[in-house]
Amino acid sequence: MRSSFATVPLYRERWALDGREDPVVVKGRTGSTGGALPAEEAVRKLVDLVPLAGGAATSEPCRGLGRVLRIARPVAAGDVVVVLDPRLPRPPAYLPPGVRGCVLDPDSPPDTALSALVNTLRGNGTVVAVGQDKTVAAFAATLPDELVRQVAAVPHRELDSLDNGPFGVLHDPLLGYLGAFGECGRWHLDWTRVYARSTSAGLVFTLLRQHSPRLVDVVVAGGVRGTVEPCPRHGTPVVLT
């Protein structure tokens, strides 16, 4: 937070005017929701979330997928991760070695992408389909019968639609992938890269290792209420809504 206040134009302006709990910018003032930033405002002002030294001015909706898949349903070399969401402009990066990834529009999967899957996975590897339940089912229906049994579904959940698993990844259109449903039956955060806390406006998230745009204390769209607590089994943070 101190680095963001020192180097990111939007936070320098917002926190200096509105105050902040930590670091205290204006003594005796905390501002609305402790200085948290609504997601809608962050989207409108992404260019102002670029540090003064420069950096990307676009969000990464696929950020973190490789990490959270290790929690939800591990993948192995030779697998292909297919993200079924037309809002995502680029394939997921930072997947495990030997794992490929692509993004498909669930309403009209490109023939070339499907052909590539058929050619490379016939009899080998797994298609890990990440998306809403209906889109995963529709995608599987487009595949040859012999390939359907190689499809592993990983439901794609947003914060306001968490369920009881048994599999799933937690996604936000602005922040990317935040966590996954663990074998203990709880929604675990990717806690080394994502920090969350509860405020009067709802749950807010900080991306700990994204240089630009800098997303600190962002209230997810809709202001979802919830808490962040340690997992009784693992001791790492889980989200309860």
Short mmCIF file of the C-alpha atoms (twelve columns), coordinates in Angstrom:
data_MODEL
# 
_entry.id   MODEL 
# 
loop_
_atom_site.group_PDB 
_atom_site.id 
_atom_site.type_symbol 
_atom_site.label_atom_id 
_atom_site.label_alt_id 
_atom_site.label_comp_id 
_atom_site.label_asym_id 
_atom_site.label_seq_id 
_atom_site.Cartn_x 
_atom_site.Cartn_y 
_atom_site.Cartn_z 
_atom_site.pdbx_PDB_model_num 
ATOM 1   C CA . MET A 1   0.000   0.000   0.000   1 
ATOM 2   C CA . ARG A 2   2.822   2.396   0.776   1 
ATOM 3   C CA . SER A 3   4.369   1.761   -2.636  1 
ATOM 4   C CA . SER A 4   1.025   2.370   -4.354  1 
ATOM 5   C CA . PHE A 5   0.498   5.625   -2.487  1 
ATOM 6   C CA . ALA A 6   3.970   6.781   -3.476  1 
ATOM 7   C CA . THR A 7   3.885   5.786   -7.141  1 
ATOM 8   C CA . VAL A 8   0.319   5.331   -8.496  1 
ATOM 9   C CA . PRO A 9   -1.538  8.517   -9.553  1 
ATOM 10  C CA . LEU A 10  -5.061  7.392   -8.628  1 
ATOM 11  C CA . TYR A 11  -4.100  6.281   -5.132  1 
ATOM 12  C CA . ARG A 12  -1.976  9.362   -4.524  1 
ATOM 13  C CA . GLU A 13  -4.980  11.557  -5.309  1 
ATOM 14  C CA . ARG A 14  -7.720  9.422   -3.732  1 
ATOM 15  C CA . TRP A 15  -5.995  8.618   -0.466  1 
ATOM 16  C CA . ALA A 16  -4.603  12.109  0.056   1 
ATOM 17  C CA . LEU A 17  -8.087  13.621  -0.313  1 
ATOM 18  C CA . ASP A 18  -10.120 10.875  1.358   1 
ATOM 19  C CA . GLY A 19  -7.759  9.608   4.011   1 
ATOM 20  C CA . ARG A 20  -6.618  6.093   4.639   1 
ATOM 21  C CA . GLU A 21  -6.468  3.626   7.528   1 
ATOM 22  C CA . ASP A 22  -2.976  2.377   6.687   1 
ATOM 23  C CA . PRO A 23  -0.912  4.284   5.851   1 
ATOM 24  C CA . VAL A 24  -2.607  7.243   7.524   1 
ATOM 25  C CA . VAL A 25  -2.520  10.001  4.932   1 
ATOM 26  C CA . VAL A 26  -4.673  12.601  6.662   1 
ATOM 27  C CA . LYS A 27  -4.470  12.268  10.423  1 
ATOM 28  C CA . GLY A 28  -7.794  11.538  12.056  1 
ATOM 29  C CA . ARG A 29  -9.571  10.698  8.792   1 
ATOM 30  C CA . THR A 30  -10.273 7.256   7.368   1 
ATOM 31  C CA . GLY A 31  -12.400 8.076   4.322   1 
ATOM 32  C CA . SER A 32  -15.296 6.027   3.023   1 
ATOM 33  C CA . THR A 33  -14.853 2.229   3.406   1 
ATOM 34  C CA . GLY A 34  -11.311 2.801   4.633   1 
ATOM 35  C CA . GLY A 35  -10.178 4.043   1.231   1 
ATOM 36  C CA . ALA A 36  -11.279 0.939   -0.740  1 
ATOM 37  C CA . LEU A 37  -11.696 1.404   -4.509  1 
ATOM 38  C CA . PRO A 38  -14.921 0.284   -6.280  1 
ATOM 39  C CA . ALA A 39  -14.244 -2.052  -9.211  1 
ATOM 40  C CA . GLU A 40  -16.304 0.159   -11.527 1 
ATOM 41  C CA . GLU A 41  -14.039 3.125   -10.798 1 
ATOM 42  C CA . ALA A 42  -10.922 1.012   -11.265 1 
ATOM 43  C CA . VAL A 43  -12.138 -0.087  -14.719 1 
ATOM 44  C CA . ARG A 44  -12.826 3.522   -15.762 1 
ATOM 45  C CA . LYS A 45  -9.450  4.733   -14.533 1 
ATOM 46  C CA . LEU A 46  -7.063  1.895   -15.360 1 
ATOM 47  C CA . VAL A 47  -4.623  4.326   -16.951 1 
ATOM 48  C CA . ASP A 48  -4.360  6.140   -13.602 1 
ATOM 49  C CA . LEU A 49  -3.491  2.852   -11.887 1 
ATOM 50  C CA . VAL A 50  -0.242  2.593   -13.850 1 
ATOM 51  C CA . PRO A 51  2.771   3.451   -11.624 1 
ATOM 52  C CA . LEU A 52  4.724   6.592   -12.495 1 
ATOM 53  C CA . ALA A 53  7.562   4.429   -13.835 1 
ATOM 54  C CA . GLY A 54  5.176   2.980   -16.449 1 
ATOM 55  C CA . GLY A 55  3.556   -0.371  -17.144 1 
ATOM 56  C CA . ALA A 56  0.524   -2.077  -18.651 1 
ATOM 57  C CA . ALA A 57  -2.785  -0.195  -18.658 1 
ATOM 58  C CA . THR A 58  -4.999  -3.244  -19.228 1 
ATOM 59  C CA . SER A 59  -6.284  -5.821  -16.774 1 
ATOM 60  C CA . GLU A 60  -5.446  -9.545  -16.984 1 
ATOM 61  C CA . PRO A 61  -8.701  -11.529 -16.598 1 
ATOM 62  C CA . CYS A 62  -6.785  -14.831 -16.900 1 
ATOM 63  C CA . ARG A 63  -4.230  -13.822 -14.254 1 
ATOM 64  C CA . GLY A 64  -3.619  -16.512 -11.669 1 
ATOM 65  C CA . LEU A 65  -5.378  -19.436 -13.376 1 
ATOM 66  C CA . GLY A 66  -2.303  -21.664 -13.405 1 
ATOM 67  C CA . ARG A 67  -1.868  -21.192 -9.665  1 
ATOM 68  C CA . VAL A 68  -5.458  -21.858 -8.617  1 
ATOM 69  C CA . LEU A 69  -5.806  -24.934 -10.830 1 
ATOM 70  C CA . ARG A 70  -3.263  -26.603 -8.558  1 
ATOM 71  C CA . ILE A 71  -5.880  -26.305 -5.799  1 
ATOM 72  C CA . ALA A 72  -9.016  -27.094 -7.810  1 
ATOM 73  C CA . ARG A 73  -7.930  -29.891 -10.172 1 
ATOM 74  C CA . PRO A 74  -4.214  -30.325 -10.865 1 
ATOM 75  C CA . VAL A 75  -3.128  -30.512 -14.495 1 
ATOM 76  C CA . ALA A 76  -0.215  -32.413 -16.020 1 
ATOM 77  C CA . ALA A 77  2.081   -32.043 -19.021 1 
ATOM 78  C CA . GLY A 78  0.153   -32.740 -22.217 1 
ATOM 79  C CA . ASP A 79  -3.144  -31.321 -20.915 1 
ATOM 80  C CA . VAL A 80  -4.901  -28.378 -22.548 1 
ATOM 81  C CA . VAL A 81  -6.690  -25.768 -20.435 1 
ATOM 82  C CA . VAL A 82  -9.664  -24.284 -22.317 1 
ATOM 83  C CA . VAL A 83  -11.173 -21.144 -20.778 1 
ATOM 84  C CA . LEU A 84  -14.744 -20.718 -22.023 1 
ATOM 85  C CA . ASP A 85  -15.376 -17.011 -21.660 1 
ATOM 86  C CA . PRO A 86  -15.586 -14.508 -24.554 1 
ATOM 87  C CA . ARG A 87  -14.652 -11.642 -22.202 1 
ATOM 88  C CA . LEU A 88  -11.097 -12.922 -21.844 1 
ATOM 89  C CA . PRO A 89  -8.878  -11.520 -24.601 1 
ATOM 90  C CA . ARG A 90  -5.746  -13.650 -24.120 1 
ATOM 91  C CA . PRO A 91  -4.945  -17.278 -23.286 1 
ATOM 92  C CA . PRO A 92  -3.945  -18.015 -19.691 1 
ATOM 93  C CA . ALA A 93  -0.255  -17.551 -18.968 1 
ATOM 94  C CA . TYR A 94  1.976   -19.160 -16.343 1 
ATOM 95  C CA . LEU A 95  0.477   -22.628 -16.698 1 
ATOM 96  C CA . PRO A 96  2.578   -25.575 -15.493 1 
ATOM 97  C CA . PRO A 97  5.314   -26.782 -17.888 1 
ATOM 98  C CA . GLY A 98  3.937   -28.731 -20.832 1 
ATOM 99  C CA . VAL A 99  0.364   -27.513 -20.326 1 
ATOM 100 C CA . ARG A 100 -1.137  -25.429 -23.111 1 
ATOM 101 C CA . GLY A 101 -4.014  -22.983 -22.795 1 
ATOM 102 C CA . CYS A 102 -6.540  -21.258 -25.021 1 
ATOM 103 C CA . VAL A 103 -9.662  -19.105 -24.732 1 
ATOM 104 C CA . LEU A 104 -12.815 -20.002 -26.670 1 
ATOM 105 C CA . ASP A 105 -16.146 -18.265 -27.114 1 
ATOM 106 C CA . PRO A 106 -18.606 -20.853 -25.745 1 
ATOM 107 C CA . ASP A 107 -21.266 -19.763 -28.218 1 
ATOM 108 C CA . SER A 108 -19.116 -20.350 -31.298 1 
ATOM 109 C CA . PRO A 109 -15.920 -22.338 -30.650 1 
ATOM 110 C CA . PRO A 110 -13.467 -21.811 -33.538 1 
ATOM 111 C CA . ASP A 111 -13.096 -24.871 -35.776 1 
ATOM 112 C CA . THR A 112 -9.303  -24.468 -35.869 1 
ATOM 113 C CA . ALA A 113 -9.031  -24.616 -32.079 1 
ATOM 114 C CA . LEU A 114 -11.243 -27.684 -31.896 1 
ATOM 115 C CA . SER A 115 -9.271  -29.400 -34.654 1 
ATOM 116 C CA . ALA A 116 -6.055  -28.739 -32.769 1 
ATOM 117 C CA . LEU A 117 -7.524  -30.295 -29.628 1 
ATOM 118 C CA . VAL A 118 -8.663  -33.374 -31.497 1 
ATOM 119 C CA . ASN A 119 -5.307  -33.819 -33.221 1 
ATOM 120 C CA . THR A 120 -3.165  -33.385 -30.122 1 
ATOM 121 C CA . LEU A 121 -5.292  -35.050 -27.465 1 
ATOM 122 C CA . ARG A 122 -6.816  -38.080 -29.148 1 
ATOM 123 C CA . GLY A 123 -6.096  -40.780 -26.598 1 
ATOM 124 C CA . ASN A 124 -3.651  -38.673 -24.569 1 
ATOM 125 C CA . GLY A 125 -3.961  -35.879 -22.035 1 
ATOM 126 C CA . THR A 126 -7.002  -34.110 -20.652 1 
ATOM 127 C CA . VAL A 127 -9.053  -31.122 -21.790 1 
ATOM 128 C CA . VAL A 128 -9.557  -29.043 -18.640 1 
ATOM 129 C CA . ALA A 129 -12.606 -26.913 -19.460 1 
ATOM 130 C CA . VAL A 130 -12.973 -23.844 -17.238 1 
ATOM 131 C CA . GLY A 131 -16.274 -21.966 -17.447 1 
ATOM 132 C CA . GLN A 132 -19.861 -21.729 -16.271 1 
ATOM 133 C CA . ASP A 133 -21.652 -25.080 -16.007 1 
ATOM 134 C CA . LYS A 134 -23.815 -24.504 -19.078 1 
ATOM 135 C CA . THR A 135 -20.910 -23.379 -21.246 1 
ATOM 136 C CA . VAL A 136 -18.787 -26.390 -20.268 1 
ATOM 137 C CA . ALA A 137 -21.665 -28.731 -21.151 1 
ATOM 138 C CA . ALA A 138 -22.207 -26.972 -24.488 1 
ATOM 139 C CA . PHE A 139 -18.487 -27.149 -25.274 1 
ATOM 140 C CA . ALA A 140 -18.341 -30.884 -24.522 1 
ATOM 141 C CA . ALA A 141 -21.286 -31.419 -26.873 1 
ATOM 142 C CA . THR A 142 -19.218 -30.034 -29.784 1 
ATOM 143 C CA . LEU A 143 -16.388 -32.549 -29.305 1 
ATOM 144 C CA . PRO A 144 -16.084 -35.980 -30.933 1 
ATOM 145 C CA . ASP A 145 -17.441 -38.770 -28.715 1 
ATOM 146 C CA . GLU A 146 -14.007 -40.287 -28.164 1 
ATOM 147 C CA . LEU A 147 -12.699 -36.969 -26.803 1 
ATOM 148 C CA . VAL A 148 -15.606 -36.171 -24.469 1 
ATOM 149 C CA . ARG A 149 -14.407 -38.679 -21.859 1 
ATOM 150 C CA . GLN A 150 -11.115 -36.766 -21.717 1 
ATOM 151 C CA . VAL A 151 -12.858 -33.555 -20.631 1 
ATOM 152 C CA . ALA A 152 -12.466 -32.485 -16.983 1 
ATOM 153 C CA . ALA A 153 -14.850 -29.692 -15.960 1 
ATOM 154 C CA . VAL A 154 -13.714 -26.948 -13.593 1 
ATOM 155 C CA . PRO A 155 -16.677 -24.640 -12.799 1 
ATOM 156 C CA . HIS A 156 -15.886 -20.952 -12.973 1 
ATOM 157 C CA . ARG A 157 -17.471 -19.050 -10.068 1 
ATOM 158 C CA . GLU A 158 -17.650 -15.369 -9.244  1 
ATOM 159 C CA . LEU A 159 -17.784 -14.148 -5.679  1 
ATOM 160 C CA . ASP A 160 -21.568 -13.796 -5.609  1 
ATOM 161 C CA . SER A 161 -22.175 -17.362 -6.827  1 
ATOM 162 C CA . LEU A 162 -19.959 -19.586 -4.653  1 
ATOM 163 C CA . ASP A 163 -21.293 -23.082 -4.019  1 
ATOM 164 C CA . ASN A 164 -20.252 -26.305 -2.289  1 
ATOM 165 C CA . GLY A 165 -18.015 -27.648 -5.034  1 
ATOM 166 C CA . PRO A 166 -16.685 -30.305 -5.370  1 
ATOM 167 C CA . PHE A 167 -14.535 -28.409 -7.895  1 
ATOM 168 C CA . GLY A 168 -14.273 -24.796 -8.896  1 
ATOM 169 C CA . VAL A 169 -12.135 -21.700 -9.348  1 
ATOM 170 C CA . LEU A 170 -12.940 -18.232 -8.029  1 
ATOM 171 C CA . HIS A 171 -12.827 -15.539 -10.719 1 
ATOM 172 C CA . ASP A 172 -13.387 -11.806 -11.032 1 
ATOM 173 C CA . PRO A 173 -13.494 -10.111 -14.469 1 
ATOM 174 C CA . LEU A 174 -11.109 -7.362  -13.339 1 
ATOM 175 C CA . LEU A 175 -8.847  -9.124  -10.845 1 
ATOM 176 C CA . GLY A 176 -8.536  -12.496 -12.539 1 
ATOM 177 C CA . TYR A 177 -8.463  -15.813 -10.669 1 
ATOM 178 C CA . LEU A 178 -8.445  -15.344 -6.901  1 
ATOM 179 C CA . GLY A 179 -8.668  -18.840 -5.473  1 
ATOM 180 C CA . ALA A 180 -10.223 -22.278 -5.736  1 
ATOM 181 C CA . PHE A 181 -12.378 -24.838 -3.960  1 
ATOM 182 C CA . GLY A 182 -10.086 -27.039 -1.895  1 
ATOM 183 C CA . GLU A 183 -10.400 -30.699 -0.969  1 
ATOM 184 C CA . CYS A 184 -11.337 -29.537 2.540   1 
ATOM 185 C CA . GLY A 185 -14.604 -28.116 1.176   1 
ATOM 186 C CA . ARG A 186 -13.705 -24.412 1.472   1 
ATOM 187 C CA . TRP A 187 -12.924 -21.636 -1.011  1 
ATOM 188 C CA . HIS A 188 -9.209  -20.991 -0.575  1 
ATOM 189 C CA . LEU A 189 -7.528  -17.776 -1.668  1 
ATOM 190 C CA . ASP A 190 -4.301  -17.826 -3.653  1 
ATOM 191 C CA . TRP A 191 -2.949  -16.191 -0.537  1 
ATOM 192 C CA . THR A 192 0.652   -15.593 -1.614  1 
ATOM 193 C CA . ARG A 193 -0.606  -13.433 -4.501  1 
ATOM 194 C CA . VAL A 194 -4.024  -12.236 -3.349  1 
ATOM 195 C CA . TYR A 195 -4.937  -10.452 -0.118  1 
ATOM 196 C CA . ALA A 196 -8.559  -9.905  0.942   1 
ATOM 197 C CA . ARG A 197 -10.325 -8.175  3.796   1 
ATOM 198 C CA . SER A 198 -13.897 -7.348  4.777   1 
ATOM 199 C CA . THR A 199 -15.156 -3.726  4.750   1 
ATOM 200 C CA . SER A 200 -18.506 -1.989  5.080   1 
ATOM 201 C CA . ALA A 201 -18.688 -1.976  1.270   1 
ATOM 202 C CA . GLY A 202 -18.058 -5.722  0.981   1 
ATOM 203 C CA . LEU A 203 -14.995 -7.858  0.392   1 
ATOM 204 C CA . VAL A 204 -11.997 -6.039  -1.066  1 
ATOM 205 C CA . PHE A 205 -8.986  -7.601  -2.796  1 
ATOM 206 C CA . THR A 206 -5.375  -6.640  -3.432  1 
ATOM 207 C CA . LEU A 207 -3.135  -8.253  -6.059  1 
ATOM 208 C CA . LEU A 208 0.173   -8.565  -4.256  1 
ATOM 209 C CA . ARG A 209 2.469   -9.242  -7.211  1 
ATOM 210 C CA . GLN A 210 0.932   -7.384  -10.144 1 
ATOM 211 C CA . HIS A 211 3.066   -4.414  -11.038 1 
ATOM 212 C CA . SER A 212 0.630   -2.654  -13.392 1 
ATOM 213 C CA . PRO A 213 -2.148  -1.729  -13.336 1 
ATOM 214 C CA . ARG A 214 -1.867  -1.670  -9.545  1 
ATOM 215 C CA . LEU A 215 -5.035  -3.095  -8.017  1 
ATOM 216 C CA . VAL A 216 -5.122  -2.435  -4.277  1 
ATOM 217 C CA . ASP A 217 -8.169  -2.769  -1.993  1 
ATOM 218 C CA . VAL A 218 -10.637 -3.168  -4.866  1 
ATOM 219 C CA . VAL A 219 -14.290 -3.759  -3.954  1 
ATOM 220 C CA . VAL A 220 -15.544 -6.442  -6.356  1 
ATOM 221 C CA . ALA A 221 -18.486 -5.446  -8.539  1 
ATOM 222 C CA . GLY A 222 -21.728 -5.555  -6.592  1 
ATOM 223 C CA . GLY A 223 -20.067 -5.247  -3.200  1 
ATOM 224 C CA . VAL A 224 -20.334 -8.887  -2.086  1 
ATOM 225 C CA . ARG A 225 -20.536 -9.279  1.692   1 
ATOM 226 C CA . GLY A 226 -18.408 -11.876 3.358   1 
ATOM 227 C CA . THR A 227 -15.501 -12.649 5.645   1 
ATOM 228 C CA . VAL A 228 -11.966 -13.967 5.307   1 
ATOM 229 C CA . GLU A 229 -10.969 -16.531 7.915   1 
ATOM 230 C CA . PRO A 230 -8.215  -19.112 8.396   1 
ATOM 231 C CA . CYS A 231 -9.067  -22.610 7.187   1 
ATOM 232 C CA . PRO A 232 -9.475  -24.885 10.240  1 
ATOM 233 C CA . ARG A 233 -7.544  -27.643 8.455   1 
ATOM 234 C CA . HIS A 234 -4.862  -25.775 6.517   1 
ATOM 235 C CA . GLY A 235 -4.560  -22.450 8.344   1 
ATOM 236 C CA . THR A 236 -4.537  -20.432 5.113   1 
ATOM 237 C CA . PRO A 237 -7.210  -17.817 4.217   1 
ATOM 238 C CA . VAL A 238 -10.632 -18.932 2.960   1 
ATOM 239 C CA . VAL A 239 -13.557 -16.807 1.781   1 
ATOM 240 C CA . LEU A 240 -16.992 -17.169 3.374   1 
ATOM 241 C CA . THR A 241 -20.005 -15.434 1.781   1 
# 
